Structures are given as structure tokens and as C-alpha cells.
Amino acid sequence: MALISVDGTINISMSVKDRHASATWYESLLGFKTLYHADEAGWSELQTNTVGVTIGLGEHTKPAPGNCVPVFGIADLDTARQKLEQAKVKFDGEIDVVEAMVKTTTFYDPDGNALMLAEDLAGGA
């Protein structure tokens, strides 16, 4: 039995310079939806396309991007990367492929937070 019982939600918190600009970036490029901006607290929250998973944006004058790398599943990584490249998104190297398992690519938001896309090559097995 677990010591605590988590509720099935995950919030991935990130440090950014401008929460409103970052929220717009996440909405326009990844299709996320801004849930709210708590200006008095320097916090914004977005719903990702995954049920129960939200992104929290904490505003700081000098953001300190962390070691957290959220990984988002995607059906067609090559097309997704091409679209992000066309939007001038910065990537960390080429697409990595583990044959018959997964294809991944790491990219960065405007504040240097690393994000990853992963395409399942194993067919969900």
C-alpha cells in the first residue's frame, strides 16, 4: 500500500520570464489551453492535451530552467518536428530512434525549458 494516494493529475512546473507570452506559445504551437493567470501570485496554468496533466508557469525575472523534461506522446513525430522547425523552435540535435521501440526529439521553449516528443514504434506493446 502506498504511503500517500495521488489523484491522477500531474502539474509540470516551469520557470519563465513572461507567463502570458509563454502561455500564448504553448497554446499556438502545442494546442494547450490556458486555464487561468494568477497575476498576483506570478502563476499561470495550462491544460495539456493529456487528461490530468497541466503545465504551471512561474514567472521569474531570471528564470532558471530545470532538469525536468516533460515527454509528450505523438503519433507522427517527423511531421510534428517539421512544423515546430518551421515555427523557428530550437531543437537539441537530430531525432533519436530506438528501432522497434521509440522515436524522440528534444526541443526548447522560449525560456530554455527542455521538452520532448516521443512516437511509440512498438505499437503500444
Contacts in CASP RR format, 6 or more apart in sequence:
PFRMAT RR
TARGET T0000
AUTHOR 0000-0000-0000
METHOD contacts of the structure
MODEL  1
MALISVDGTINISMSVKDRHASATWYESLLGFKTLYHADEAGWSELQTNT
VGVTIGLGEHTKPAPGNCVPVFGIADLDTARQKLEQAKVKFDGEIDVVEA
MVKTTTFYDPDGNALMLAEDLAGGA
8 52 0 8 1.000
9 52 0 8 1.000
9 53 0 8 1.000
9 54 0 8 1.000
10 52 0 8 1.000
10 53 0 8 1.000
10 54 0 8 1.000
11 45 0 8 1.000
11 53 0 8 1.000
11 54 0 8 1.000
11 55 0 8 1.000
11 56 0 8 1.000
12 53 0 8 1.000
12 54 0 8 1.000
12 55 0 8 1.000
12 56 0 8 1.000
12 68 0 8 1.000
12 70 0 8 1.000
13 55 0 8 1.000
13 56 0 8 1.000
13 57 0 8 1.000
13 58 0 8 1.000
13 68 0 8 1.000
14 22 0 8 1.000
14 55 0 8 1.000
14 56 0 8 1.000
14 57 0 8 1.000
14 58 0 8 1.000
14 65 0 8 1.000
14 66 0 8 1.000
14 68 0 8 1.000
14 109 0 8 1.000
14 111 0 8 1.000
14 113 0 8 1.000
15 58 0 8 1.000
15 60 0 8 1.000
15 63 0 8 1.000
15 64 0 8 1.000
15 65 0 8 1.000
15 66 0 8 1.000
15 111 0 8 1.000
15 113 0 8 1.000
16 22 0 8 1.000
16 57 0 8 1.000
16 58 0 8 1.000
16 59 0 8 1.000
16 60 0 8 1.000
16 63 0 8 1.000
16 109 0 8 1.000
16 110 0 8 1.000
16 111 0 8 1.000
16 113 0 8 1.000
17 59 0 8 1.000
17 60 0 8 1.000
17 61 0 8 1.000
17 63 0 8 1.000
17 110 0 8 1.000
17 111 0 8 1.000
18 59 0 8 1.000
19 37 0 8 1.000
19 42 0 8 1.000
19 43 0 8 1.000
19 44 0 8 1.000
19 57 0 8 1.000
19 58 0 8 1.000
19 59 0 8 1.000
20 37 0 8 1.000
20 44 0 8 1.000
21 110 0 8 1.000
22 44 0 8 1.000
22 57 0 8 1.000
22 109 0 8 1.000
22 110 0 8 1.000
22 111 0 8 1.000
23 34 0 8 1.000
23 37 0 8 1.000
23 44 0 8 1.000
23 46 0 8 1.000
23 57 0 8 1.000
25 109 0 8 1.000
25 110 0 8 1.000
26 32 0 8 1.000
26 46 0 8 1.000
26 55 0 8 1.000
26 109 0 8 1.000
27 33 0 8 1.000
27 34 0 8 1.000
27 46 0 8 1.000
29 84 0 8 1.000
29 87 0 8 1.000
29 89 0 8 1.000
30 48 0 8 1.000
30 49 0 8 1.000
30 72 0 8 1.000
31 49 0 8 1.000
32 46 0 8 1.000
32 47 0 8 1.000
32 48 0 8 1.000
32 49 0 8 1.000
32 55 0 8 1.000
33 46 0 8 1.000
33 47 0 8 1.000
34 44 0 8 1.000
34 45 0 8 1.000
34 46 0 8 1.000
35 45 0 8 1.000
35 46 0 8 1.000
35 47 0 8 1.000
35 54 0 8 1.000
36 44 0 8 1.000
36 45 0 8 1.000
37 43 0 8 1.000
37 44 0 8 1.000
38 44 0 8 1.000
38 45 0 8 1.000
42 58 0 8 1.000
42 59 0 8 1.000
43 56 0 8 1.000
43 57 0 8 1.000
43 58 0 8 1.000
43 59 0 8 1.000
44 56 0 8 1.000
44 57 0 8 1.000
44 58 0 8 1.000
44 59 0 8 1.000
45 54 0 8 1.000
45 55 0 8 1.000
45 56 0 8 1.000
45 57 0 8 1.000
46 54 0 8 1.000
46 55 0 8 1.000
46 56 0 8 1.000
46 57 0 8 1.000
47 54 0 8 1.000
48 54 0 8 1.000
48 55 0 8 1.000
48 72 0 8 1.000
49 72 0 8 1.000
50 72 0 8 1.000
55 70 0 8 1.000
63 111 0 8 1.000
63 112 0 8 1.000
65 111 0 8 1.000
65 112 0 8 1.000
65 113 0 8 1.000
65 114 0 8 1.000
66 113 0 8 1.000
68 113 0 8 1.000
68 114 0 8 1.000
69 106 0 8 1.000
69 114 0 8 1.000
69 115 0 8 1.000
69 116 0 8 1.000
70 115 0 8 1.000
70 116 0 8 1.000
71 104 0 8 1.000
71 115 0 8 1.000
71 116 0 8 1.000
71 117 0 8 1.000
71 118 0 8 1.000
72 115 0 8 1.000
72 116 0 8 1.000
72 117 0 8 1.000
72 118 0 8 1.000
73 117 0 8 1.000
73 118 0 8 1.000
73 119 0 8 1.000
73 120 0 8 1.000
74 80 0 8 1.000
74 117 0 8 1.000
74 118 0 8 1.000
74 119 0 8 1.000
75 119 0 8 1.000
76 119 0 8 1.000
77 95 0 8 1.000
77 103 0 8 1.000
77 104 0 8 1.000
77 105 0 8 1.000
77 117 0 8 1.000
77 118 0 8 1.000
77 119 0 8 1.000
78 95 0 8 1.000
78 103 0 8 1.000
80 117 0 8 1.000
81 91 0 8 1.000
81 95 0 8 1.000
81 105 0 8 1.000
81 107 0 8 1.000
81 117 0 8 1.000
84 91 0 8 1.000
84 107 0 8 1.000
85 91 0 8 1.000
89 107 0 8 1.000
89 108 0 8 1.000
90 107 0 8 1.000
90 108 0 8 1.000
90 112 0 8 1.000
91 105 0 8 1.000
91 106 0 8 1.000
91 107 0 8 1.000
91 108 0 8 1.000
92 106 0 8 1.000
92 107 0 8 1.000
92 108 0 8 1.000
92 114 0 8 1.000
93 105 0 8 1.000
93 106 0 8 1.000
94 105 0 8 1.000
95 103 0 8 1.000
95 104 0 8 1.000
95 105 0 8 1.000
96 103 0 8 1.000
96 104 0 8 1.000
96 105 0 8 1.000
97 103 0 8 1.000
97 121 0 8 1.000
98 121 0 8 1.000
99 121 0 8 1.000
100 121 0 8 1.000
100 122 0 8 1.000
101 121 0 8 1.000
101 122 0 8 1.000
102 118 0 8 1.000
102 119 0 8 1.000
102 120 0 8 1.000
102 121 0 8 1.000
102 122 0 8 1.000
103 118 0 8 1.000
103 119 0 8 1.000
103 121 0 8 1.000
104 116 0 8 1.000
104 117 0 8 1.000
104 118 0 8 1.000
104 119 0 8 1.000
105 116 0 8 1.000
105 117 0 8 1.000
106 114 0 8 1.000
106 115 0 8 1.000
106 116 0 8 1.000
107 114 0 8 1.000
107 115 0 8 1.000
107 116 0 8 1.000
107 117 0 8 1.000
108 114 0 8 1.000
108 115 0 8 1.000
109 115 0 8 1.000
END
